[in-house]
Amino acid sequence: MYHLKGSPVDPNRIYASQSSGWFGQLIQRSDDGGKTWSTPGGETLPAPGEFPKGESNRFVYDGEVGTHKWYDGTQHPWEFKRIGHIEPSLTDPDTVYAEAEDAALFKTVDGGKIWKELPGLRAAKGHLWQPGAGGMGLHTIVLDPTNPGRIYIAISAAGAFRTDDGGTTWLPINQGLKSQHELPDPDADVGHCVHRIAMHPSRPGVLFMQKHWDVMRTDNAGALWTEVSGNLPSDFGFPIDVPEPVTMRAVLDALEAAYPMLRGTIRDHGTLKRRAFIRFFACKEDLSLETPDTVLPEAVLLGKEPFVVVGAMAGG
C-alpha cells in the first residue's frame, strides 16, 4: 500500500494505491468509508499471479515519452513504475490527482475510471530531472483552496513546480534554493532534491519546504524561497507540516468533544454564537465580541496564559 486518502467533499469516498513487483499497480476505491473496496471501473480484482486489468489501472505517458537524466548523467527514457500519492480534489469527489514514478502527474474526473497525464509538467525542463536515492518520484501535491487552477508539486530530484491554469502549463519555483553539493550552477532552476512542501492553512501563498538540506519558506507562492532552518537540531529531513491555527472555535470544538454535556450551553449550535451570559477572555482582553475564527494569542498557545470561559446564570 503506497497511499490512501479520503475526499474532503465526501467522507465516504476513499482512494487507495497498491503496487508491487508481483502484482503491478492497482487503484481501488471505497464509497462507504472503507467498509468495501472495488476497482473504480468495476474490473474484476486480479487473481493471485495476475496483473490488474482495465482503464482504472492504466497509466500511460501522453505523447512522446522523451528522456530524463539518469544517475550517471546520461539520458534515460521515462518508465512508469507506480502511483505513490493520491490527492482528491477539494471540491469534487470524482476529481483526483495521482503522482507517478517516474515523475508525472495524472488526473481523473470520473472517480478513477480513466486517468490522463498532465504532460505540461514534464515539459518544464524534464530532460534535466534526475532521480534521487529513492527514485524520481513526484511525492507532494498541494491544492490551493482559494485558487482552483493553482497546484504545487515537488519532485526528487527536480524541485518544486506550480501551475496556475489547472495543470496545462508549469513553472519551476526554485529561486533561492541552494544545492551546492548536487548542482554546480548556483542559479539552477531545476535539479534540486525537495523532500516535501506544506501550505499554511490560512495563508495559501505561504509555503514551507523540507529540502535535502535546509528548511525553506516562501511568502509569495514560490517566487522566492528563504532559509528558515534556524536552531533546528538538523536541517535534513523528509516530512514537514504546518498546523492549523488555534482559534476560539477550535478550542470550543475540542471542549465539547471532551465534555458532550456542554454542547449547546456555551454557544448556539446553529449560529455558533455565544450564549447571552457567556464571556470569553484571554491575556486580560475581552474576546466575547470577536468572531469564532479569531486566532488566540501566542501566550495562550504556549500555555502561559489561560483561555477563560465565564458563564452567569440569569437570576442567580
VENMOSUL-V102783 format. One line per field, one symbol per residue. psi: psi as a letter, one per 30 degrees, with the letter a starting at -180 (. if undefined). Layout:
psi = ???
This chain:
psi = jekkklkfejffjkkkkkklfefakjklkkghggelllkegglkkklkfkkkllffgjjkkkakeallklegflkkkkkkeljfkkjklffjffkkkkklkljlklkkghggekkkkiffeffihffflkkafgaikjfkjkkjffjffkkklkkkieaklkkghggelkkkigkfkkiffejfjfgkflgkikfklkkkffiffklkkjlekkklkkghhgekkkkgebgkfkgkaelkljlkkjleeeeeeeefeeifffkfeelkfefgkllegkkkkkhgkjgegllfgkklleeeefgfkljkjkllkkf.
